[in-house]
């Protein structure tokens, strides 16, 4: 029994010594545990906290970007094929714009200047009617912004295809 007690006591003393830390002094942004250096630089003793200092690495200077050669950029598309792609893109955008404009007309008709016709389920529940009006208004705004985006995309396409 005494051997277990002595072993436990010995472990307790060793752990206490392992956690003990030397005095740390702060000299501006530099920390030291050398007493003579701390006295020479008029450093202040840091009390009540453990100090961990991690040395940072210096950032490397950015090098100028290397110009990619035409061969590594990938194969180029010939002019005729590119014009074909652009005209296909224009047709797709125009059809999307027509769909969005038709949807906008339907929404405007249903919205009826902010006073849409009430449905059967909204006769007794006025809040449901107000919610539907708010949804219609939001749909109108979203559809308008969609049409504006499609128009911007059409303007970005090459002008040579505008006459088609």
HELIX and SHEET records of a PDB file:
HELIX    1   1 UNK A    2  UNK A   19  1                                  18    
HELIX    2   2 UNK A   35  UNK A   40  1                                   6    
HELIX    3   3 UNK A   79  UNK A  111  1                                  33    
HELIX    4   4 UNK A  112  UNK A  114  5                                   3    
HELIX    5   5 UNK A  120  UNK A  122  5                                   3    
HELIX    6   6 UNK A  126  UNK A  156  1                                  31    
HELIX    7   7 UNK A  159  UNK A  161  5                                   3    
SHEET    1   A 3 UNK A  30  UNK A  32  0                                        
SHEET    2   A 3 UNK A  24  UNK A  27 -1                                        
SHEET    3   A 3 UNK A  44  UNK A  46 -1                                        
END                                                                             
